[in-house]
Amino acid sequence: MVITRSFPHVSFSLLRIMLLLAAVVGSGSTQAAEWKAGVSRAVITPETSVWLAGYGGRRAPDGKLHDLWMKALALEDAQGRRAVLVTSDFQGVPKVFSDPVFAMLKQKFQLDRAQVMITFSHNHCGPRLGDDLVDYYPVEAEQVRLVDEYTQLMQRRMVEMIGEAFAKLAPAQLKQGQGRATFAVNRRNNREAEVPKLLAEGTPLKGPVDHTVPLLTVTRPDGRLEAILFGYACHPTTLSFTKWCGDYPGFAQLEIEQQHPGVTAMFVNTCGGDQNPLPRRTVELCEKYGHLLAVGVEQGLPGVTQPVSAELATAFEYVELPYLKTMDRNDLHGMLQDTNAIKARWSARLLQQLDGGAKFPSGYPYPLHAWRLGGEMLVIGMGAETVVDYALRFKREFGPGTWVLGYTDDMIAYIPSRRVWEEGGYEGGSNLYEYGRPALRWDGVIEDRIAGKVRELVGKAEVSK
């Protein structure tokens, strides 16, 4: 009765059609604006003589090829649920860096641990940070002071940058797709010296790889592209000199941003723990691999057409990864005079801890995330140097739209699959001492432990479909 009185000249059927059309149009415009996204960035290039990280020695900086960055993508769904992903050119973000950042984010912005992923590219032309790979380097008081000061500065800068990203939240549409780049080589199955000859001959290389380049675009309602998030599974170890540089991911991000003025390009290392850019060791090769990755992104962008629904669910937990054997005093005494300088420094440091009353744990708390973005996208975040088997396994298990990120939250050690653990070698063998752990090797059950916890978290991070 109310309808007919309000619209006396419009039939009930026609009015009903008009209302349905209005609802469809209205829902479409609302859908495009349901996500809110904010992007921010900060330079992390040191202004002091903090050594470059990695490669097992003292490397003082002597200039730069380009600046190093950390960047943040903040998201808010239609229900006001929030999360933020940080990407960075750091070699490794250790727990002593990230835990205080998580605490500050909780205090300042009420962000829980499940809502924050801090990723790092594992770039070996970036600076030392906290106690990451602490036994790699000779102990020098001045360097300890510089690293401590730089670490605290970066913690404050990261929190500020994340706050800026949330302050910039504005309507956006998210879409995903993928590209491809083929320069990553499984370094366990192909000798570095032989790779150029094999490539020239067209001989297929051996071993599992993941050559996909996952893509996520952030676009404003006016059609302006705001950010491109992309990933690849490969060590950024093309270069080993002493200039600041983002290695191939740095060159890729620069090229993408030059091709798309005003856009922020963000790189995540997926599961590249056993993957290298080969051949390597020259700036020309580094630029080439950066270009190839940028081309993989550009060629994939036309296929980034799948909208990501504006629903967000996040889950986080630790899973305890057991050591095969925890070191005791006798073990460590036997390594004090080891010809490997890293192992000798490691054993001396751990003995000092035992002398101070420390008790070594039997395992390590391993961080795991699962984020659902709509029913279309699942992001699994895994700590440290995950080998490629994890990405291949979880993408098979959870299907299209699955991203598997290594190098998240904590630079712990190599995280081998069961296959790699049984094969041994650098990534799967007795090398935990390089990362400062009080053991030489993981227990062989860690893949099962991780996979079980990932399934639990994916089950908890549910959105309506």
C-alpha positions as CSV (number, residue, x, y, z in Angstrom):
1,M,0.0,0.0,0.0
2,V,2.8,2.4,0.8
3,I,4.5,1.8,-2.5
4,T,1.4,2.4,-4.6
5,R,0.6,5.6,-2.7
6,S,4.2,6.9,-3.1
7,F,4.4,6.2,-6.8
8,P,0.8,6.4,-8.1
9,H,1.8,6.3,-11.8
10,V,4.3,3.4,-11.7
11,S,3.1,-0.2,-11.7
12,F,4.2,-2.5,-8.9
13,S,6.1,-4.7,-11.4
14,L,7.9,-1.9,-13.0
15,L,8.8,-0.4,-9.6
16,R,10.1,-3.8,-8.5
17,I,12.4,-4.0,-11.5
18,M,13.7,-0.5,-10.9
19,L,14.5,-1.2,-7.3
20,L,16.3,-4.4,-8.2
21,L,18.4,-2.6,-10.8
22,A,19.2,0.1,-8.3
23,A,20.3,-2.6,-5.8
24,V,22.5,-4.3,-8.4
25,V,24.2,-1.0,-9.4
26,G,24.6,0.1,-5.8
27,S,26.1,-3.2,-4.7
28,G,28.6,-3.0,-7.6
29,S,29.8,0.5,-6.6
30,T,30.0,-0.5,-3.0
31,Q,32.0,-3.6,-3.9
32,A,34.6,-1.6,-5.7
33,A,35.1,0.6,-2.7
34,E,34.8,-2.0,0.1
35,W,38.6,-2.4,0.6
36,K,40.6,0.4,2.1
37,A,44.3,0.4,1.5
38,G,47.2,2.6,2.5
39,V,50.8,2.5,1.2
40,S,53.9,4.1,2.7
41,R,57.7,3.7,2.4
42,A,60.9,4.7,4.2
43,V,64.6,4.7,3.3
44,I,66.7,2.2,5.3
45,T,70.1,2.9,3.7
46,P,72.5,3.3,6.7
47,E,74.2,6.7,7.2
48,T,76.9,5.1,9.3
49,S,79.5,2.4,8.7
50,V,77.3,-0.6,9.7
51,W,78.7,-3.6,7.9
52,L,76.9,-5.3,5.1
53,A,75.2,-8.5,6.2
54,G,75.9,-12.1,5.2
55,Y,78.8,-13.9,3.6
56,G,80.6,-14.6,6.9
57,G,82.9,-11.7,7.5
58,R,83.6,-8.0,7.9
59,R,82.3,-6.0,5.0
60,A,82.4,-2.2,5.5
61,P,80.3,-0.2,3.0
62,D,82.0,1.9,0.3
63,G,79.1,3.6,-1.5
64,K,75.7,2.6,-3.0
65,L,74.2,1.7,-6.3
66,H,70.7,2.7,-5.1
67,D,68.9,3.3,-1.8
68,L,67.4,0.5,0.3
69,W,63.8,0.6,1.3
70,M,61.1,-0.8,3.5
71,K,57.5,-0.4,2.4
72,A,54.1,-1.1,4.0
73,L,50.7,-2.1,2.6
74,A,47.9,-1.6,5.1
75,L,44.5,-3.1,4.5
76,E,41.1,-2.7,6.0
77,D,38.1,-4.8,4.9
78,A,34.4,-3.9,4.7
79,Q,34.0,-4.8,8.4
80,G,36.9,-2.8,9.6
81,R,39.3,-5.7,10.1
82,R,42.9,-4.6,9.5
83,A,46.3,-6.1,8.6
84,V,49.6,-4.8,7.4
85,L,52.3,-6.4,5.3
86,V,55.9,-4.9,5.4
87,T,58.4,-5.6,2.7
88,S,62.1,-4.7,3.1
89,D,65.6,-4.9,1.6
90,F,67.0,-6.3,4.9
91,Q,69.2,-9.4,4.7
92,G,67.5,-10.8,7.9
93,V,65.0,-9.5,10.5
94,P,65.8,-11.3,13.7
95,K,63.4,-11.9,16.6
96,V,65.2,-9.3,18.7
97,F,64.2,-6.7,16.1
98,S,60.7,-7.8,15.3
99,D,59.3,-8.6,18.8
100,P,59.7,-5.0,20.0
101,V,58.1,-3.8,16.8
102,F,55.1,-6.1,17.4
103,A,54.9,-4.8,20.9
104,M,55.0,-1.1,19.8
105,L,52.3,-1.8,17.2
106,K,50.1,-3.3,19.7
107,Q,50.5,-0.4,22.1
108,K,50.2,2.4,19.5
109,F,47.7,0.9,17.0
110,Q,46.1,-2.1,18.8
111,L,47.4,-4.4,16.2
112,D,47.7,-8.0,17.2
113,R,50.5,-10.3,16.0
114,A,48.1,-12.0,13.6
115,Q,47.6,-8.7,11.8
116,V,51.2,-8.0,11.0
117,M,53.7,-9.7,8.7
118,I,57.3,-8.3,8.5
119,T,59.1,-9.7,5.5
120,F,62.6,-9.3,4.2
121,S,64.1,-10.0,0.8
122,H,67.3,-11.6,2.3
123,N,69.4,-9.1,0.3
124,H,73.1,-9.6,0.9
125,C,74.0,-6.0,0.0
126,G,71.9,-4.8,2.9
127,P,73.0,-3.9,6.5
128,R,73.4,-5.9,9.6
129,L,70.4,-5.8,11.9
130,G,70.2,-6.9,15.6
131,D,71.8,-10.3,16.3
132,D,71.1,-11.7,12.9
133,L,74.0,-14.0,12.0
134,V,75.8,-12.6,15.0
135,D,78.7,-15.2,14.9
136,Y,79.4,-14.4,11.2
137,Y,81.3,-11.3,12.2
138,P,84.4,-10.5,14.3
139,V,83.4,-8.8,17.6
140,E,84.3,-5.1,17.5
141,A,83.0,-2.8,20.1
142,E,82.4,0.1,17.6
143,Q,80.5,-2.2,15.2
144,V,78.3,-3.5,18.1
145,R,77.4,0.0,19.0
146,L,76.6,1.0,15.4
147,V,74.4,-2.1,14.8
148,D,72.5,-1.4,18.1
149,E,71.9,2.2,17.2
150,Y,70.9,1.3,13.6
151,T,68.6,-1.4,14.8
152,Q,66.7,0.8,17.2
153,L,66.4,3.5,14.6
154,M,64.9,1.0,12.1
155,Q,62.4,-0.2,14.7
156,R,61.1,3.3,15.3
157,R,61.1,4.0,11.6
158,M,59.1,0.8,10.8
159,V,56.5,1.6,13.4
160,E,56.2,5.2,12.0
161,M,55.9,3.9,8.5
162,I,53.2,1.5,9.4
163,G,51.3,4.3,11.2
164,E,51.6,6.4,8.0
165,A,50.2,3.5,5.9
166,F,47.1,3.3,8.1
167,A,46.7,7.0,8.1
168,K,46.5,6.8,4.3
169,L,43.7,4.2,4.2
170,A,41.4,5.0,1.3
171,P,39.0,3.1,-0.9
172,A,40.7,0.6,-3.2
173,Q,40.2,-2.4,-5.3
174,L,42.5,-5.4,-5.0
175,K,43.1,-7.8,-7.9
176,Q,45.4,-10.8,-8.2
177,G,47.1,-12.8,-10.9
178,Q,50.6,-14.1,-11.8
179,G,53.5,-13.7,-14.1
180,R,56.6,-15.8,-14.7
181,A,60.4,-15.5,-14.5
182,T,62.8,-18.4,-15.1
183,F,66.3,-17.3,-13.9
184,A,66.1,-19.0,-10.5
185,V,68.1,-22.2,-10.4
186,N,68.0,-25.0,-7.8
187,R,71.5,-24.6,-6.4
188,R,71.4,-28.0,-4.7
189,N,71.1,-29.9,-8.0
190,N,73.2,-27.7,-10.3
191,R,76.8,-26.8,-9.8
192,E,77.3,-23.1,-10.2
193,A,80.3,-23.4,-12.4
194,E,78.5,-25.6,-14.8
195,V,75.3,-23.6,-15.2
196,P,76.4,-21.2,-17.9
197,K,77.5,-24.1,-20.1
198,L,74.3,-26.0,-19.5
199,L,72.2,-23.0,-20.3
200,A,74.2,-22.3,-23.5
201,E,73.7,-25.9,-24.6
202,G,70.0,-25.8,-23.8
203,T,70.4,-28.7,-21.3
204,P,67.5,-28.7,-18.8
205,L,68.6,-27.9,-15.3
206,K,67.7,-30.2,-12.4
207,G,65.7,-29.9,-9.2
208,P,62.5,-28.3,-8.1
209,V,61.9,-24.6,-8.8
210,D,59.0,-22.2,-8.5
211,H,59.1,-19.7,-11.4
212,T,55.7,-18.2,-10.8
213,V,55.5,-14.5,-10.0
214,P,52.4,-13.9,-7.8
215,L,50.9,-10.5,-8.4
216,L,48.5,-8.2,-6.4
217,T,47.5,-4.8,-7.6
218,V,46.0,-2.0,-5.5
219,T,43.9,0.4,-7.6
220,R,42.0,3.5,-6.5
221,P,38.3,4.1,-7.6
222,D,39.5,6.6,-10.3
223,G,41.5,3.8,-11.9
224,R,44.9,5.0,-10.6
225,L,47.3,2.2,-9.8
226,E,48.7,2.7,-6.3
227,A,50.8,-0.4,-5.6
228,I,52.0,-3.7,-7.2
229,L,53.0,-6.5,-4.8
230,F,54.9,-9.3,-6.4
231,G,57.0,-12.3,-5.3
232,Y,59.7,-14.7,-6.5
233,A,61.5,-17.7,-5.0
234,C,65.2,-16.9,-5.3
235,H,68.1,-15.8,-3.2
236,P,69.1,-12.1,-3.8
237,T,72.8,-13.1,-3.9
238,T,73.8,-12.0,-7.3
239,L,76.3,-9.5,-5.8
240,S,78.9,-10.0,-3.1
241,F,80.6,-6.6,-3.0
242,T,80.4,-3.8,-0.5
243,K,78.0,-1.3,-2.0
244,W,74.5,-0.8,-0.7
245,C,72.1,-2.3,-3.3
246,G,68.8,-4.2,-3.3
247,D,70.2,-6.9,-5.6
248,Y,67.9,-8.1,-8.3
249,P,64.7,-7.3,-6.3
250,G,65.9,-3.8,-5.9
251,F,66.5,-3.3,-9.6
252,A,63.1,-5.0,-10.4
253,Q,61.2,-2.6,-8.1
254,L,63.0,0.4,-9.6
255,E,62.1,-0.6,-13.1
256,I,58.5,-1.2,-12.3
257,E,58.2,2.1,-10.6
258,Q,59.8,3.8,-13.6
259,Q,57.3,2.1,-15.9
260,H,54.4,3.2,-13.6
261,P,55.1,6.7,-12.2
262,G,53.6,7.1,-8.7
263,V,53.2,3.4,-8.1
264,T,54.9,1.6,-5.2
265,A,56.4,-1.7,-6.1
266,M,56.8,-4.2,-3.3
267,F,58.8,-7.5,-3.4
268,V,58.4,-10.6,-1.2
269,N,60.8,-13.5,-1.3
270,T,58.5,-16.6,-1.5
271,C,60.4,-19.8,-0.8
272,G,63.8,-19.3,-2.3
273,G,66.0,-20.9,0.4
274,D,67.6,-23.4,-2.1
275,Q,67.3,-21.2,-5.2
276,N,70.0,-19.0,-6.6
277,P,70.3,-16.5,-9.6
278,L,72.9,-18.3,-11.7
279,P,75.4,-17.3,-13.1
280,R,76.1,-14.4,-10.8
281,R,78.6,-12.0,-9.2
282,T,78.4,-9.0,-11.6
283,V,76.3,-5.9,-11.6
284,E,75.4,-6.5,-15.2
285,L,73.9,-9.9,-14.2
286,C,72.1,-8.3,-11.3
287,E,70.5,-5.7,-13.5
288,K,69.6,-8.4,-16.0
289,Y,67.8,-10.5,-13.4
290,G,66.0,-7.5,-12.1
291,H,64.9,-6.7,-15.6
292,L,63.7,-10.3,-16.2
293,L,61.6,-10.1,-13.0
294,A,60.2,-6.7,-13.9
295,V,59.3,-8.1,-17.4
296,G,57.6,-11.1,-15.7
297,V,55.5,-8.6,-13.7
298,E,54.7,-6.5,-16.7
299,Q,53.7,-9.5,-18.8
300,G,51.5,-10.7,-16.0
301,L,49.7,-7.5,-15.3
302,P,47.2,-7.8,-18.1
303,G,46.1,-11.1,-16.5
304,V,45.6,-9.5,-13.1
305,T,41.8,-9.5,-13.5
306,Q,40.5,-11.5,-10.5
307,P,39.0,-9.1,-7.9
308,V,39.7,-10.0,-4.3
309,S,36.6,-9.7,-2.2
310,A,36.8,-7.3,0.7
311,E,36.8,-9.8,3.6
312,L,39.9,-10.3,5.8
313,A,40.7,-13.0,8.3
314,T,44.1,-13.5,10.0
315,A,45.6,-16.2,12.1
316,F,49.0,-16.6,13.7
317,E,50.7,-19.2,16.0
318,Y,54.1,-20.5,16.8
319,V,54.9,-24.1,16.3
320,E,57.9,-25.6,18.2
321,L,60.5,-27.0,15.9
322,P,62.7,-29.5,17.7
323,Y,66.5,-29.8,17.4
324,L,68.0,-33.1,16.7
325,K,70.4,-32.6,19.6
326,T,71.0,-29.6,21.8
327,M,74.7,-28.7,22.4
328,D,76.3,-29.4,25.8
329,R,79.5,-28.2,27.3
330,N,81.6,-31.0,26.0
331,D,80.3,-30.6,22.5
332,L,81.2,-26.9,22.5
333,H,84.6,-27.3,24.1
334,G,85.6,-29.5,21.2
335,M,84.8,-26.7,18.7
336,L,86.6,-23.8,20.3
337,Q,89.6,-24.3,18.1
338,D,87.7,-25.1,15.0
339,T,89.3,-23.9,11.8
340,N,85.9,-22.5,10.8
341,A,85.9,-19.0,12.4
342,I,82.1,-18.8,12.6
343,K,81.9,-22.1,14.5
344,A,84.7,-21.2,16.9
345,R,83.0,-17.8,17.7
346,W,79.7,-19.6,18.1
347,S,81.0,-22.2,20.5
348,A,82.8,-19.6,22.6
349,R,79.6,-17.4,22.8
350,L,77.4,-20.4,23.8
351,L,80.0,-21.5,26.5
352,Q,79.9,-18.1,27.9
353,Q,76.1,-18.3,28.1
354,L,76.4,-21.7,29.9
355,D,78.9,-20.1,32.4
356,G,76.3,-17.5,33.1
357,G,73.7,-20.1,34.0
358,A,71.8,-20.4,30.7
359,K,69.9,-23.5,29.8
360,F,69.5,-24.2,26.1
361,P,66.0,-25.0,24.8
362,S,65.3,-28.2,22.9
363,G,63.7,-26.4,20.0
364,Y,62.7,-23.0,18.5
365,P,59.3,-21.2,18.3
366,Y,58.6,-21.0,14.6
367,P,56.2,-18.2,13.5
368,L,53.4,-19.0,11.0
369,H,50.7,-16.9,9.5
370,A,47.6,-17.5,7.5
371,W,45.7,-14.6,5.9
372,R,42.5,-14.9,3.9
373,L,41.7,-12.1,1.5
374,G,38.2,-12.9,0.4
375,G,37.6,-16.4,-0.9
376,E,40.2,-15.8,-3.7
377,M,43.5,-15.3,-1.9
378,L,45.4,-17.1,0.8
379,V,48.7,-15.8,2.2
380,I,50.8,-18.3,4.2
381,G,53.7,-16.5,6.0
382,M,56.6,-18.6,7.2
383,G,59.7,-17.6,9.1
384,A,63.3,-17.8,7.8
385,E,64.8,-19.5,4.8
386,T,62.2,-21.9,3.6
387,V,63.1,-24.2,0.7
388,V,61.0,-24.3,-2.4
389,D,59.3,-27.6,-1.5
390,Y,57.0,-25.7,1.0
391,A,55.6,-23.4,-1.7
392,L,55.0,-26.2,-4.1
393,R,53.3,-28.3,-1.4
394,F,51.0,-25.7,0.0
395,K,50.0,-24.4,-3.4
396,R,49.0,-27.9,-4.3
397,E,47.2,-28.4,-1.1
398,F,45.3,-25.1,-0.9
399,G,44.8,-24.4,-4.6
400,P,44.9,-21.3,-6.8
401,G,45.4,-17.9,-5.2
402,T,47.8,-19.3,-2.6
403,W,50.9,-17.3,-1.8
404,V,53.6,-18.9,0.3
405,L,56.0,-16.4,1.8
406,G,59.3,-17.4,3.4
407,Y,61.5,-14.8,5.2
408,T,58.7,-13.6,7.4
409,D,59.0,-12.2,11.0
410,D,62.2,-13.9,12.0
411,M,65.5,-15.0,10.4
412,I,66.0,-18.3,12.2
413,A,67.9,-20.6,9.9
414,Y,67.3,-22.7,6.8
415,I,64.0,-24.6,7.1
416,P,64.4,-27.8,5.1
417,S,61.6,-30.0,3.8
418,R,61.8,-33.7,4.8
419,R,63.3,-34.4,1.4
420,V,66.0,-31.8,1.8
421,W,66.7,-33.0,5.4
422,E,67.2,-36.5,4.3
423,E,69.5,-35.4,1.5
424,G,71.5,-33.3,3.9
425,G,73.8,-30.7,2.4
426,Y,74.0,-27.0,3.3
427,E,70.3,-26.3,3.7
428,G,69.4,-29.6,5.3
429,G,72.4,-30.6,7.3
430,S,74.4,-29.6,10.4
431,N,74.7,-25.8,9.8
432,L,72.4,-24.3,12.4
433,Y,75.5,-22.9,14.2
434,E,75.7,-20.3,11.5
435,Y,72.5,-18.8,12.7
436,G,73.5,-18.9,16.4
437,R,71.1,-21.7,17.4
438,P,72.3,-24.0,20.2
439,A,72.3,-27.1,18.0
440,L,73.7,-28.2,14.7
441,R,70.7,-29.7,13.0
442,W,66.9,-29.8,13.1
443,D,65.0,-33.0,13.9
444,G,63.6,-34.6,10.8
445,V,60.0,-34.0,11.8
446,I,59.9,-30.3,11.2
447,E,58.0,-30.4,7.8
448,D,55.2,-32.4,9.4
449,R,55.1,-30.1,12.4
450,I,54.9,-27.0,10.1
451,A,52.3,-28.5,7.7
452,G,50.1,-29.6,10.5
453,K,50.1,-26.1,12.1
454,V,49.6,-24.4,8.7
455,R,46.4,-26.5,8.1
456,E,45.1,-25.5,11.6
457,L,45.7,-21.8,10.8
458,V,44.1,-22.0,7.4
459,G,41.1,-23.5,9.0
460,K,40.9,-20.6,11.5
461,A,41.4,-17.9,8.9
462,E,37.9,-18.4,7.4
463,V,35.9,-15.9,5.4
464,S,32.4,-16.3,3.9
465,K,32.6,-17.6,0.3
